[in-house]
Amino acid sequence: MHGVTSLQSATGFGELLRVRRERVGLTQQVLADHATLSVRAIRDMESGRVQRPRQETVRLLADALRLEGHHRSSFEAAARRQALLEEPRDEPTAPPVARGAIVGRELEVEVLTDALAVHGDRLVTVAGLGGVGKTRLVLEVARRLHLAPGWSVRWIDCGRQSVAGLARTIGERPTLLVLDGADAGVDTALLDELFHRCPGLRVLITARIPQPLPGGQVIPLAPLPTPGPELDHDPVALAEVGAVRLLLSHLRRLRPGLRLEPDEAPAVASICRQLDGLPGALELVAGWSTVLSPRQLVARLTDGPFHLAPPPAGFGGRADVGAALGRHWTG
């Protein structure tokens, strides 16, 4: 009678699992061996740390406990009820919205998206110098996964937010967790805990210098390709080079309908070379196009990009080209 009372008074799946295990006289280790699970998994379920056990895990436990008929269906139903009760209420919001389409990084976007969503890489760091476009690349990957069926995205600005307390809200769903600007490093113990409790989790990190992380993959991000002098008088070929494509896309936002004319092509190519194909600097210098021609910009940059003040247009807030290049060259 006492055993029946214990079963009826169990308030959650974890407690029910403990009562069932003790009723048949099994230790956590023996149950783990029979169910081909880790003893840590049994301990976490019984203590309530695992709030939403996987269906396959519940089946293995029911087999190990030799539950049949009504007892088995009640055991499985308890796990389903808890999963419903513990379903996160705070649905993750969409990742931040980037301005305009991504330009010059199409291959990197495809490779990174496939690594996370197709090949199952769980921990990837995009590393590169300041202003190289790490955040913009990751924004595009996050946007694609956010739109993919069944995926959710969590975006954490490491300079402003903490990753603590995420495990319960993520659960087992396929989730991309972006840790943007993790230049101060990442808590590896916390990452291990998240990966243990969230089997569908993928973590994507941006940092200037990659932190050695067990099992992690590092993707270095270089500046965009710049044109050689031989293309200066070939506007069609010039417009296909990554840095030029990006600069033109920014210029067209301020000067709709802009075409790369033969007389301006050498100056546009020179701007891209002088700025090392650095996306952050290219965006900022484009803000000057409302008052300076490409040739005038080349002259200003020849005097030294560190002397070019913040642009009059609203590109990049109060930042200036010199600051962007300073971050690039100093790492």
TORKOL-4160 file (C-alpha; in steps of 0.2 Angstrom, whole numbers, padded with zeros to 4 digits, m for minus):
331
<pt num="1" X="0000" Y="0000" Z="0000"/>
<pt num="2" X="0014" Y="0012" Z="0004"/>
<pt num="3" X="0022" Y="0009" Z="m0013"/>
<pt num="4" X="0005" Y="0014" Z="m0022"/>
<pt num="5" X="0004" Y="0029" Z="m0011"/>
<pt num="6" X="0021" Y="0034" Z="m0016"/>
<pt num="7" X="0018" Y="0032" Z="m0034"/>
<pt num="8" X="0002" Y="0042" Z="m0033"/>
<pt num="9" X="0010" Y="0056" Z="m0023"/>
<pt num="10" X="0024" Y="0059" Z="m0035"/>
<pt num="11" X="0023" Y="0076" Z="m0042"/>
<pt num="12" X="0034" Y="0075" Z="m0057"/>
<pt num="13" X="0042" Y="0063" Z="m0069"/>
<pt num="14" X="0059" Y="0064" Z="m0060"/>
<pt num="15" X="0051" Y="0060" Z="m0043"/>
<pt num="16" X="0041" Y="0046" Z="m0052"/>
<pt num="17" X="0057" Y="0039" Z="m0059"/>
<pt num="18" X="0065" Y="0039" Z="m0042"/>
<pt num="19" X="0050" Y="0030" Z="m0034"/>
<pt num="20" X="0049" Y="0017" Z="m0048"/>
<pt num="21" X="0068" Y="0014" Z="m0047"/>
<pt num="22" X="0068" Y="0012" Z="m0028"/>
<pt num="23" X="0053" Y="0001" Z="m0029"/>
<pt num="24" X="0062" Y="m0012" Z="m0039"/>
<pt num="25" X="0078" Y="m0011" Z="m0029"/>
<pt num="26" X="0089" Y="m0003" Z="m0042"/>
<pt num="27" X="0103" Y="0010" Z="m0039"/>
<pt num="28" X="0105" Y="0024" Z="m0051"/>
<pt num="29" X="0121" Y="0016" Z="m0058"/>
<pt num="30" X="0112" Y="m0001" Z="m0060"/>
<pt num="31" X="0097" Y="0007" Z="m0069"/>
<pt num="32" X="0109" Y="0017" Z="m0080"/>
<pt num="33" X="0118" Y="0001" Z="m0085"/>
<pt num="34" X="0102" Y="m0007" Z="m0089"/>
<pt num="35" X="0095" Y="0008" Z="m0099"/>
<pt num="36" X="0112" Y="0011" Z="m0108"/>
<pt num="37" X="0112" Y="0028" Z="m0101"/>
<pt num="38" X="0124" Y="0038" Z="m0090"/>
<pt num="39" X="0122" Y="0038" Z="m0071"/>
<pt num="40" X="0123" Y="0057" Z="m0073"/>
<pt num="41" X="0108" Y="0057" Z="m0084"/>
<pt num="42" X="0098" Y="0047" Z="m0071"/>
<pt num="43" X="0104" Y="0059" Z="m0058"/>
<pt num="44" X="0099" Y="0074" Z="m0067"/>
<pt num="45" X="0082" Y="0068" Z="m0072"/>
<pt num="46" X="0078" Y="0063" Z="m0054"/>
<pt num="47" X="0084" Y="0079" Z="m0047"/>
<pt num="48" X="0073" Y="0089" Z="m0060"/>
<pt num="49" X="0088" Y="0096" Z="m0069"/>
<pt num="50" X="0082" Y="0088" Z="m0085"/>
<pt num="51" X="0064" Y="0095" Z="m0087"/>
<pt num="52" X="0060" Y="0087" Z="m0104"/>
<pt num="53" X="0067" Y="0070" Z="m0106"/>
<pt num="54" X="0068" Y="0063" Z="m0124"/>
<pt num="55" X="0055" Y="0051" Z="m0130"/>
<pt num="56" X="0069" Y="0038" Z="m0133"/>
<pt num="57" X="0076" Y="0040" Z="m0116"/>
<pt num="58" X="0059" Y="0037" Z="m0108"/>
<pt num="59" X="0057" Y="0021" Z="m0118"/>
<pt num="60" X="0074" Y="0015" Z="m0113"/>
<pt num="61" X="0070" Y="0018" Z="m0094"/>
<pt num="62" X="0053" Y="0010" Z="m0096"/>
<pt num="63" X="0061" Y="m0006" Z="m0103"/>
<pt num="64" X="0075" Y="m0006" Z="m0089"/>
<pt num="65" X="0061" Y="m0004" Z="m0076"/>
<pt num="66" X="0051" Y="m0018" Z="m0085"/>
<pt num="67" X="0036" Y="m0008" Z="m0085"/>
<pt num="68" X="0021" Y="m0014" Z="m0095"/>
<pt num="69" X="0003" Y="m0010" Z="m0099"/>
<pt num="70" X="m0005" Y="0003" Z="m0088"/>
<pt num="71" X="0011" Y="0006" Z="m0078"/>
<pt num="72" X="0021" Y="0009" Z="m0094"/>
<pt num="73" X="0008" Y="0021" Z="m0102"/>
<pt num="74" X="0007" Y="0031" Z="m0085"/>
<pt num="75" X="0026" Y="0032" Z="m0084"/>
<pt num="76" X="0027" Y="0039" Z="m0102"/>
<pt num="77" X="0012" Y="0050" Z="m0100"/>
<pt num="78" X="0021" Y="0058" Z="m0085"/>
<pt num="79" X="0036" Y="0062" Z="m0095"/>
<pt num="80" X="0025" Y="0070" Z="m0109"/>
<pt num="81" X="0015" Y="0081" Z="m0096"/>
<pt num="82" X="0031" Y="0088" Z="m0089"/>
<pt num="83" X="0037" Y="0092" Z="m0106"/>
<pt num="84" X="0022" Y="0102" Z="m0109"/>
<pt num="85" X="0022" Y="0110" Z="m0093"/>
<pt num="86" X="0040" Y="0115" Z="m0095"/>
<pt num="87" X="0039" Y="0121" Z="m0113"/>
<pt num="88" X="0047" Y="0138" Z="m0113"/>
<pt num="89" X="0035" Y="0152" Z="m0112"/>
<pt num="90" X="0047" Y="0166" Z="m0118"/>
<pt num="91" X="0049" Y="0162" Z="m0136"/>
<pt num="92" X="0066" Y="0168" Z="m0143"/>
<pt num="93" X="0064" Y="0184" Z="m0154"/>
<pt num="94" X="0071" Y="0185" Z="m0171"/>
<pt num="95" X="0090" Y="0190" Z="m0172"/>
<pt num="96" X="0094" Y="0208" Z="m0175"/>
<pt num="97" X="0090" Y="0215" Z="m0192"/>
<pt num="98" X="0105" Y="0219" Z="m0203"/>
<pt num="99" X="0104" Y="0234" Z="m0215"/>
<pt num="100" X="0104" Y="0228" Z="m0233"/>
<pt num="101" X="0109" Y="0212" Z="m0241"/>
<pt num="102" X="0125" Y="0204" Z="m0237"/>
<pt num="103" X="0138" Y="0207" Z="m0251"/>
<pt num="104" X="0154" Y="0197" Z="m0255"/>
<pt num="105" X="0151" Y="0184" Z="m0242"/>
<pt num="106" X="0139" Y="0172" Z="m0251"/>
<pt num="107" X="0151" Y="0157" Z="m0250"/>
<pt num="108" X="0155" Y="0160" Z="m0232"/>
<pt num="109" X="0137" Y="0160" Z="m0228"/>
<pt num="110" X="0133" Y="0144" Z="m0236"/>
<pt num="111" X="0148" Y="0135" Z="m0228"/>
<pt num="112" X="0144" Y="0141" Z="m0211"/>
<pt num="113" X="0125" Y="0137" Z="m0212"/>
<pt num="114" X="0129" Y="0120" Z="m0219"/>
<pt num="115" X="0141" Y="0117" Z="m0205"/>
<pt num="116" X="0128" Y="0120" Z="m0192"/>
<pt num="117" X="0112" Y="0114" Z="m0199"/>
<pt num="118" X="0117" Y="0100" Z="m0211"/>
<pt num="119" X="0134" Y="0093" Z="m0204"/>
<pt num="120" X="0129" Y="0095" Z="m0186"/>
<pt num="121" X="0144" Y="0105" Z="m0180"/>
<pt num="122" X="0140" Y="0111" Z="m0162"/>
<pt num="123" X="0153" Y="0124" Z="m0158"/>
<pt num="124" X="0160" Y="0136" Z="m0172"/>
<pt num="125" X="0170" Y="0152" Z="m0169"/>
<pt num="126" X="0171" Y="0165" Z="m0183"/>
<pt num="127" X="0187" Y="0174" Z="m0179"/>
<pt num="128" X="0195" Y="0190" Z="m0188"/>
<pt num="129" X="0201" Y="0207" Z="m0185"/>
<pt num="130" X="0190" Y="0222" Z="m0180"/>
<pt num="131" X="0179" Y="0228" Z="m0194"/>
<pt num="132" X="0181" Y="0213" Z="m0205"/>
<pt num="133" X="0162" Y="0209" Z="m0205"/>
<pt num="134" X="0161" Y="0194" Z="m0192"/>
<pt num="135" X="0144" Y="0200" Z="m0185"/>
<pt num="136" X="0137" Y="0204" Z="m0202"/>
<pt num="137" X="0141" Y="0186" Z="m0208"/>
<pt num="138" X="0134" Y="0178" Z="m0192"/>
<pt num="139" X="0118" Y="0189" Z="m0194"/>
<pt num="140" X="0115" Y="0181" Z="m0211"/>
<pt num="141" X="0117" Y="0164" Z="m0204"/>
<pt num="142" X="0106" Y="0167" Z="m0190"/>
<pt num="143" X="0093" Y="0174" Z="m0201"/>
<pt num="144" X="0093" Y="0159" Z="m0212"/>
<pt num="145" X="0091" Y="0147" Z="m0197"/>
<pt num="146" X="0078" Y="0158" Z="m0189"/>
<pt num="147" X="0067" Y="0156" Z="m0205"/>
<pt num="148" X="0071" Y="0137" Z="m0206"/>
<pt num="149" X="0057" Y="0126" Z="m0200"/>
<pt num="150" X="0059" Y="0120" Z="m0182"/>
<pt num="151" X="0074" Y="0131" Z="m0178"/>
<pt num="152" X="0075" Y="0145" Z="m0165"/>
<pt num="153" X="0089" Y="0158" Z="m0163"/>
<pt num="154" X="0096" Y="0166" Z="m0147"/>
<pt num="155" X="0107" Y="0181" Z="m0150"/>
<pt num="156" X="0118" Y="0186" Z="m0135"/>
<pt num="157" X="0129" Y="0202" Z="m0136"/>
<pt num="158" X="0143" Y="0197" Z="m0124"/>
<pt num="159" X="0147" Y="0215" Z="m0120"/>
<pt num="160" X="0129" Y="0217" Z="m0113"/>
<pt num="161" X="0121" Y="0200" Z="m0109"/>
<pt num="162" X="0124" Y="0184" Z="m0099"/>
<pt num="163" X="0121" Y="0166" Z="m0106"/>
<pt num="164" X="0116" Y="0160" Z="m0088"/>
<pt num="165" X="0099" Y="0153" Z="m0087"/>
<pt num="166" X="0097" Y="0148" Z="m0105"/>
<pt num="167" X="0097" Y="0129" Z="m0103"/>
<pt num="168" X="0079" Y="0128" Z="m0097"/>
<pt num="169" X="0072" Y="0139" Z="m0111"/>
<pt num="170" X="0082" Y="0131" Z="m0125"/>
<pt num="171" X="0077" Y="0113" Z="m0120"/>
<pt num="172" X="0079" Y="0100" Z="m0134"/>
<pt num="173" X="0074" Y="0110" Z="m0148"/>
<pt num="174" X="0086" Y="0114" Z="m0163"/>
<pt num="175" X="0093" Y="0131" Z="m0157"/>
<pt num="176" X="0107" Y="0142" Z="m0163"/>
<pt num="177" X="0115" Y="0152" Z="m0149"/>
<pt num="178" X="0125" Y="0166" Z="m0155"/>
<pt num="179" X="0138" Y="0174" Z="m0144"/>
<pt num="180" X="0143" Y="0190" Z="m0153"/>
<pt num="181" X="0159" Y="0199" Z="m0147"/>
<pt num="182" X="0166" Y="0186" Z="m0135"/>
<pt num="183" X="0183" Y="0194" Z="m0135"/>
<pt num="184" X="0184" Y="0191" Z="m0116"/>
<pt num="185" X="0182" Y="0173" Z="m0118"/>
<pt num="186" X="0168" Y="0160" Z="m0115"/>
<pt num="187" X="0165" Y="0150" Z="m0099"/>
<pt num="188" X="0169" Y="0132" Z="m0105"/>
<pt num="189" X="0160" Y="0124" Z="m0090"/>
<pt num="190" X="0144" Y="0133" Z="m0094"/>
<pt num="191" X="0146" Y="0128" Z="m0112"/>
<pt num="192" X="0148" Y="0110" Z="m0107"/>
<pt num="193" X="0132" Y="0111" Z="m0096"/>
<pt num="194" X="0122" Y="0119" Z="m0111"/>
<pt num="195" X="0128" Y="0105" Z="m0123"/>
<pt num="196" X="0124" Y="0092" Z="m0110"/>
<pt num="197" X="0106" Y="0098" Z="m0106"/>
<pt num="198" X="0102" Y="0104" Z="m0124"/>
<pt num="199" X="0105" Y="0091" Z="m0137"/>
<pt num="200" X="0099" Y="0101" Z="m0151"/>
<pt num="201" X="0110" Y="0116" Z="m0147"/>
<pt num="202" X="0123" Y="0124" Z="m0159"/>
<pt num="203" X="0134" Y="0138" Z="m0153"/>
<pt num="204" X="0141" Y="0151" Z="m0165"/>
<pt num="205" X="0154" Y="0163" Z="m0158"/>
<pt num="206" X="0162" Y="0179" Z="m0165"/>
<pt num="207" X="0179" Y="0185" Z="m0158"/>
<pt num="208" X="0195" Y="0194" Z="m0164"/>
<pt num="209" X="0206" Y="0180" Z="m0156"/>
<pt num="210" X="0198" Y="0163" Z="m0155"/>
<pt num="211" X="0198" Y="0154" Z="m0138"/>
<pt num="212" X="0204" Y="0136" Z="m0138"/>
<pt num="213" X="0188" Y="0126" Z="m0135"/>
<pt num="214" X="0187" Y="0107" Z="m0135"/>
<pt num="215" X="0178" Y="0101" Z="m0150"/>
<pt num="216" X="0177" Y="0118" Z="m0157"/>
<pt num="217" X="0180" Y="0123" Z="m0175"/>
<pt num="218" X="0187" Y="0140" Z="m0180"/>
<pt num="219" X="0183" Y="0149" Z="m0196"/>
<pt num="220" X="0195" Y="0163" Z="m0200"/>
<pt num="221" X="0187" Y="0178" Z="m0209"/>
<pt num="222" X="0199" Y="0188" Z="m0220"/>
<pt num="223" X="0195" Y="0205" Z="m0228"/>
<pt num="224" X="0186" Y="0205" Z="m0244"/>
<pt num="225" X="0197" Y="0203" Z="m0260"/>
<pt num="226" X="0203" Y="0219" Z="m0268"/>
<pt num="227" X="0206" Y="0222" Z="m0286"/>
<pt num="228" X="0223" Y="0223" Z="m0294"/>
<pt num="229" X="0228" Y="0238" Z="m0305"/>
<pt num="230" X="0225" Y="0228" Z="m0321"/>
<pt num="231" X="0207" Y="0230" Z="m0318"/>
<pt num="232" X="0206" Y="0249" Z="m0315"/>
<pt num="233" X="0200" Y="0252" Z="m0332"/>
<pt num="234" X="0188" Y="0238" Z="m0334"/>
<pt num="235" X="0172" Y="0243" Z="m0325"/>
<pt num="236" X="0163" Y="0226" Z="m0328"/>
<pt num="237" X="0177" Y="0215" Z="m0321"/>
<pt num="238" X="0180" Y="0227" Z="m0307"/>
<pt num="239" X="0162" Y="0227" Z="m0301"/>
<pt num="240" X="0164" Y="0208" Z="m0298"/>
<pt num="241" X="0177" Y="0210" Z="m0285"/>
<pt num="242" X="0171" Y="0207" Z="m0267"/>
<pt num="243" X="0177" Y="0224" Z="m0260"/>
<pt num="244" X="0171" Y="0234" Z="m0275"/>
<pt num="245" X="0154" Y="0225" Z="m0274"/>
<pt num="246" X="0152" Y="0230" Z="m0256"/>
<pt num="247" X="0158" Y="0248" Z="m0258"/>
<pt num="248" X="0146" Y="0250" Z="m0273"/>
<pt num="249" X="0131" Y="0243" Z="m0263"/>
<pt num="250" X="0134" Y="0256" Z="m0250"/>
<pt num="251" X="0136" Y="0270" Z="m0262"/>
<pt num="252" X="0120" Y="0265" Z="m0271"/>
<pt num="253" X="0111" Y="0267" Z="m0254"/>
<pt num="254" X="0115" Y="0285" Z="m0254"/>
<pt num="255" X="0115" Y="0288" Z="m0273"/>
<pt num="256" X="0102" Y="0277" Z="m0280"/>
<pt num="257" X="0105" Y="0272" Z="m0298"/>
<pt num="258" X="0124" Y="0274" Z="m0297"/>
<pt num="259" X="0134" Y="0266" Z="m0311"/>
<pt num="260" X="0152" Y="0263" Z="m0311"/>
<pt num="261" X="0158" Y="0274" Z="m0325"/>
<pt num="262" X="0175" Y="0271" Z="m0333"/>
<pt num="263" X="0182" Y="0288" Z="m0327"/>
<pt num="264" X="0178" Y="0284" Z="m0309"/>
<pt num="265" X="0183" Y="0265" Z="m0309"/>
<pt num="266" X="0201" Y="0268" Z="m0305"/>
<pt num="267" X="0197" Y="0279" Z="m0290"/>
<pt num="268" X="0184" Y="0266" Z="m0284"/>
<pt num="269" X="0197" Y="0252" Z="m0286"/>
<pt num="270" X="0210" Y="0263" Z="m0277"/>
<pt num="271" X="0199" Y="0266" Z="m0262"/>
<pt num="272" X="0196" Y="0247" Z="m0260"/>
<pt num="273" X="0215" Y="0244" Z="m0260"/>
<pt num="274" X="0219" Y="0258" Z="m0248"/>
<pt num="275" X="0206" Y="0252" Z="m0236"/>
<pt num="276" X="0213" Y="0234" Z="m0237"/>
<pt num="277" X="0195" Y="0228" Z="m0242"/>
<pt num="278" X="0190" Y="0230" Z="m0224"/>
<pt num="279" X="0171" Y="0230" Z="m0224"/>
<pt num="280" X="0169" Y="0242" Z="m0209"/>
<pt num="281" X="0180" Y="0255" Z="m0217"/>
<pt num="282" X="0172" Y="0253" Z="m0234"/>
<pt num="283" X="0155" Y="0256" Z="m0226"/>
<pt num="284" X="0161" Y="0272" Z="m0217"/>
<pt num="285" X="0170" Y="0279" Z="m0232"/>
<pt num="286" X="0154" Y="0277" Z="m0242"/>
<pt num="287" X="0146" Y="0290" Z="m0231"/>
<pt num="288" X="0157" Y="0304" Z="m0238"/>
<pt num="289" X="0150" Y="0300" Z="m0256"/>
<pt num="290" X="0137" Y="0313" Z="m0254"/>
<pt num="291" X="0150" Y="0327" Z="m0253"/>
<pt num="292" X="0165" Y="0320" Z="m0261"/>
<pt num="293" X="0168" Y="0311" Z="m0277"/>
<pt num="294" X="0178" Y="0295" Z="m0278"/>
<pt num="295" X="0193" Y="0305" Z="m0284"/>
<pt num="296" X="0192" Y="0317" Z="m0270"/>
<pt num="297" X="0191" Y="0302" Z="m0258"/>
<pt num="298" X="0206" Y="0295" Z="m0265"/>
<pt num="299" X="0216" Y="0311" Z="m0262"/>
<pt num="300" X="0209" Y="0312" Z="m0244"/>
<pt num="301" X="0214" Y="0294" Z="m0241"/>
<pt num="302" X="0231" Y="0296" Z="m0249"/>
<pt num="303" X="0235" Y="0310" Z="m0236"/>
<pt num="304" X="0231" Y="0296" Z="m0223"/>
<pt num="305" X="0215" Y="0287" Z="m0218"/>
<pt num="306" X="0217" Y="0291" Z="m0200"/>
<pt num="307" X="0214" Y="0310" Z="m0204"/>
<pt num="308" X="0197" Y="0306" Z="m0212"/>
<pt num="309" X="0183" Y="0312" Z="m0200"/>
<pt num="310" X="0167" Y="0303" Z="m0197"/>
<pt num="311" X="0156" Y="0304" Z="m0213"/>
<pt num="312" X="0142" Y="0317" Z="m0214"/>
<pt num="313" X="0130" Y="0303" Z="m0219"/>
<pt num="314" X="0123" Y="0291" Z="m0205"/>
<pt num="315" X="0134" Y="0276" Z="m0209"/>
<pt num="316" X="0141" Y="0268" Z="m0194"/>
<pt num="317" X="0135" Y="0281" Z="m0181"/>
<pt num="318" X="0150" Y="0292" Z="m0175"/>
<pt num="319" X="0164" Y="0280" Z="m0180"/>
<pt num="320" X="0177" Y="0286" Z="m0192"/>
<pt num="321" X="0188" Y="0278" Z="m0205"/>
<pt num="322" X="0203" Y="0280" Z="m0195"/>
<pt num="323" X="0196" Y="0271" Z="m0180"/>
<pt num="324" X="0190" Y="0257" Z="m0191"/>
<pt num="325" X="0207" Y="0255" Z="m0198"/>
<pt num="326" X="0215" Y="0256" Z="m0181"/>
<pt num="327" X="0205" Y="0242" Z="m0175"/>
<pt num="328" X="0210" Y="0232" Z="m0190"/>
<pt num="329" X="0228" Y="0235" Z="m0190"/>
<pt num="330" X="0230" Y="0233" Z="m0171"/>
<pt num="331" X="0219" Y="0218" Z="m0170"/>
